Amino acid sequence: MIDPLLEIMRLLRDPDTGCEWDKVQTFKTIAPYTIEEAYEVADAIERDDMVSLRDELGDLLLQVVFHSQIAADHGKFDFQDVVTAICDKMTRRHPHIFGEADESPGWEQIKAGEREQSGQSSALDGVALALPALLRAQKIQKRASRVGFDWPDKAPVKEKLLEELDEVEAASSDEQVHEEIGDLLFSAVNLARHYKVDAERALADATAKFTKRFNLVEASLDKDMQEMSIQELEAEWQKAKTSLATG
């Protein structure tokens, strides 16, 4: 069933008769769309919208086909090579299913072996640069922790977070504030990890909670927010919190 889609993309990329937009695209120009489609898949899952999920998965599949066709146009690889590579990887990572191992040696152990074979010597190699900053910080910290580079418990992590907050206060230039805020956020992710909380999920939930409360405050007002004092807004905010908590 994939063949019709492959043929559509081949025709769209045809240098003579193809679509003017499609045939000039590159890996770099398409990459933002690929990321956007992945987020739209996640959004459909979050909303439990199966019709949208079906459509968004199709859009994401199109991105894979698009990248594969660009690669084929340059003689690098094609869609079948992509399929072969992921099939090889999945069978290699499940030797207890597809091989002779009695049990799985562990996903991370297998991935570490793959990184070593590909010449990636650092424990931090292979964490994608294009990940959202919060998620990448979390993955980097987990990698460092696996080789023993980690605090033994929560107490020093909390102390480090407070230390970073003090350093934000002490910063004397925009550049220093930028750096110290980054350190503060990195430490907050570390604290979440020590509490076994997914920092990315926790921030998403906090943002959703703020949005719901803000919308409730906004709907309850009979005048512009900009005309109100912070004390008045805080009072309305507390009403919204109470309303949502009891509703």
C-alpha positions as CSV (number, residue, x, y, z in Angstrom):
1,M,0.0,0.0,0.0
2,I,3.0,2.3,0.3
3,D,3.7,2.2,-3.4
4,P,1.1,4.8,-4.5
5,L,2.4,7.3,-2.0
6,L,6.0,6.7,-3.2
7,E,4.9,7.3,-6.7
8,I,3.0,10.5,-5.8
9,M,6.2,11.9,-4.2
10,R,8.3,10.8,-7.1
11,L,6.1,12.7,-9.5
12,L,6.0,15.7,-7.3
13,R,9.8,15.8,-7.3
14,D,10.2,15.2,-11.0
15,P,12.7,17.8,-12.2
16,D,10.8,18.5,-15.4
17,T,7.1,18.0,-14.7
18,G,7.0,18.1,-10.9
19,C,5.5,20.6,-8.5
20,E,7.5,23.8,-8.4
21,W,7.4,23.9,-4.6
22,D,8.1,20.2,-3.9
23,K,11.0,19.8,-6.3
24,V,13.1,22.6,-4.7
25,Q,12.8,21.5,-1.1
26,T,15.8,20.2,0.8
27,F,16.3,18.2,4.0
28,K,16.7,21.5,5.9
29,T,13.6,23.2,4.5
30,I,11.4,20.2,5.2
31,A,12.8,19.5,8.7
32,P,10.5,22.1,10.4
33,Y,7.4,20.5,8.8
34,T,8.6,17.1,10.0
35,I,8.8,18.3,13.6
36,E,5.5,20.1,13.3
37,E,3.7,16.9,12.1
38,A,5.2,14.9,14.9
39,Y,3.7,17.4,17.4
40,E,0.4,17.2,15.7
41,V,0.4,13.4,16.1
42,A,1.1,13.9,19.8
43,D,-1.7,16.5,20.0
44,A,-4.2,14.1,18.4
45,I,-3.3,11.4,20.9
46,E,-3.6,13.9,23.8
47,R,-7.1,14.8,22.6
48,D,-8.0,11.1,22.0
49,D,-9.1,12.1,18.5
50,M,-8.7,8.9,16.4
51,V,-9.8,10.5,13.2
52,S,-7.2,13.3,13.5
53,L,-4.6,10.7,14.6
54,R,-5.2,8.7,11.4
55,D,-4.8,11.9,9.3
56,E,-1.8,13.2,11.3
57,L,0.0,9.8,11.0
58,G,-0.5,10.0,7.3
59,D,1.1,13.5,7.3
60,L,4.0,12.2,9.3
61,L,4.5,9.3,7.0
62,L,4.5,11.7,4.0
63,Q,7.4,13.5,5.7
64,V,9.4,10.2,5.8
65,V,8.6,9.6,2.2
66,F,9.6,13.2,1.3
67,H,13.0,12.9,3.0
68,S,13.6,9.5,1.4
69,Q,12.8,10.9,-2.1
70,I,15.2,13.8,-1.6
71,A,17.9,11.4,-0.6
72,A,17.1,9.2,-3.6
73,D,17.3,12.2,-5.9
74,H,20.9,12.7,-4.6
75,G,21.8,9.0,-4.8
76,K,22.1,8.6,-1.0
77,F,19.4,6.1,-0.1
78,D,15.7,5.5,-0.8
79,F,12.6,4.6,1.1
80,Q,13.3,0.8,1.0
81,D,16.7,1.5,2.6
82,V,15.0,3.3,5.4
83,V,12.6,0.4,5.9
84,T,15.5,-2.1,5.8
85,A,17.5,0.0,8.3
86,I,14.7,0.2,10.9
87,C,13.9,-3.5,10.5
88,D,17.5,-4.4,11.1
89,K,17.6,-2.1,14.1
90,M,14.5,-3.5,15.7
91,T,15.5,-7.1,15.3
92,R,19.0,-6.3,16.7
93,R,17.5,-4.6,19.7
94,H,15.2,-7.6,20.5
95,P,17.6,-10.6,20.4
96,H,15.3,-12.4,22.9
97,I,12.5,-12.2,20.2
98,F,14.3,-12.5,16.9
99,G,17.6,-14.1,18.0
100,E,18.9,-16.7,20.4
101,A,19.1,-14.7,23.6
102,D,17.1,-16.0,26.6
103,E,16.2,-12.5,27.7
104,S,16.7,-8.9,26.6
105,P,20.1,-7.4,27.6
106,G,18.3,-4.1,28.1
107,W,17.4,-1.3,25.7
108,E,20.0,1.1,27.0
109,Q,22.8,-1.5,27.0
110,I,22.0,-2.3,23.3
111,K,21.9,1.3,22.3
112,A,25.2,2.0,24.1
113,G,26.7,-0.8,22.1
114,E,25.4,0.7,18.9
115,R,26.8,4.1,19.8
116,E,30.2,2.5,20.5
117,Q,30.2,0.7,17.2
118,S,29.4,4.0,15.4
119,G,32.3,5.7,17.0
120,Q,30.3,7.7,19.6
121,S,32.6,7.4,22.6
122,S,30.9,9.9,25.0
123,A,28.0,8.8,27.2
124,L,26.2,11.9,26.0
125,D,26.6,11.2,22.3
126,G,23.5,10.7,20.2
127,V,21.1,13.0,22.1
128,A,19.5,15.0,19.3
129,L,20.4,18.7,19.2
130,A,16.9,19.5,17.7
131,L,15.0,18.2,20.7
132,P,13.1,20.7,22.8
133,A,15.5,22.2,25.3
134,L,13.7,20.9,28.4
135,L,13.5,17.4,27.0
136,R,17.1,17.4,25.8
137,A,18.3,18.5,29.3
138,Q,16.4,15.7,30.8
139,K,17.9,13.1,28.5
140,I,21.4,14.5,28.9
141,Q,21.1,14.3,32.7
142,K,19.8,10.7,32.5
143,R,22.8,9.7,30.4
144,A,25.2,11.3,32.8
145,S,23.5,9.6,35.7
146,R,23.9,6.2,34.2
147,V,27.7,6.5,34.4
148,G,27.6,7.8,38.0
149,F,27.8,11.5,37.3
150,D,24.8,12.4,39.6
151,W,23.9,13.6,43.1
152,P,23.1,10.7,45.5
153,D,19.8,12.1,46.6
154,K,17.4,15.2,46.4
155,A,19.0,17.3,49.1
156,P,22.0,18.6,47.2
157,V,19.9,19.1,44.1
158,K,17.6,21.4,46.0
159,E,20.6,23.3,47.4
160,K,21.9,23.7,43.8
161,L,18.6,25.0,42.6
162,L,18.5,27.7,45.4
163,E,22.2,28.5,44.6
164,E,21.3,29.0,40.9
165,L,18.4,31.3,42.0
166,D,20.9,33.4,44.0
167,E,23.2,33.6,41.1
168,V,20.4,34.9,38.9
169,E,19.8,37.7,41.5
170,A,23.5,38.5,41.6
171,A,23.9,38.7,37.8
172,S,25.0,42.1,36.6
173,S,24.5,42.0,32.8
174,D,22.0,40.7,30.3
175,E,24.5,38.0,29.3
176,Q,24.9,36.8,32.8
177,V,21.2,36.8,33.5
178,H,20.7,34.7,30.3
179,E,23.4,32.2,31.5
180,E,22.1,32.0,35.1
181,I,18.5,31.5,34.0
182,G,19.7,28.6,31.8
183,D,21.5,27.1,34.8
184,L,18.4,27.6,37.0
185,L,16.2,25.8,34.4
186,F,18.7,23.0,34.1
187,S,18.7,22.5,37.8
188,A,14.9,22.5,37.9
189,V,14.9,19.7,35.4
190,N,17.4,17.9,37.5
191,L,15.2,18.2,40.6
192,A,12.2,16.9,38.6
193,R,14.3,13.9,37.6
194,H,15.3,13.1,41.2
195,Y,11.6,13.2,42.1
196,K,11.0,10.8,39.1
197,V,8.9,13.4,37.4
198,D,8.9,13.9,33.6
199,A,9.9,17.6,33.4
200,E,8.5,18.0,29.9
201,R,5.1,16.5,30.9
202,A,5.0,18.5,34.2
203,L,5.6,21.8,32.4
204,A,3.0,20.9,29.8
205,D,0.5,20.2,32.5
206,A,1.3,23.4,34.4
207,T,0.9,25.4,31.2
208,A,-2.5,23.8,30.5
209,K,-3.5,24.5,34.1
210,F,-2.4,28.2,33.8
211,T,-4.3,28.5,30.5
212,K,-7.5,27.1,32.0
213,R,-7.4,29.5,35.0
214,F,-6.4,32.5,32.8
215,N,-9.3,31.8,30.5
216,L,-11.7,31.6,33.4
217,V,-10.4,34.9,34.8
218,E,-10.7,36.5,31.4
219,A,-14.3,35.4,30.9
220,S,-15.3,36.6,34.4
221,L,-14.1,40.2,34.0
222,D,-16.3,43.1,33.0
223,K,-13.4,45.3,32.2
224,D,-10.0,45.2,30.5
225,M,-7.2,43.4,32.4
226,Q,-4.9,46.3,31.7
227,E,-7.2,48.6,33.7
228,M,-6.9,46.4,36.8
229,S,-4.3,46.4,39.6
230,I,-2.2,43.3,40.2
231,Q,-4.0,42.9,43.5
232,E,-7.4,42.8,41.8
233,L,-6.1,40.3,39.2
234,E,-4.7,38.1,42.0
235,A,-8.1,38.1,43.7
236,E,-9.7,37.0,40.5
237,W,-7.0,34.4,40.0
238,Q,-7.7,32.9,43.4
239,K,-11.4,32.8,42.7
240,A,-10.6,30.9,39.5
241,K,-8.4,28.4,41.3
242,T,-11.2,27.8,43.9
243,S,-13.8,27.5,41.2
244,L,-11.8,24.9,39.2
245,A,-10.8,23.0,42.3
246,T,-14.4,22.6,43.5
247,G,-16.0,22.4,40.1
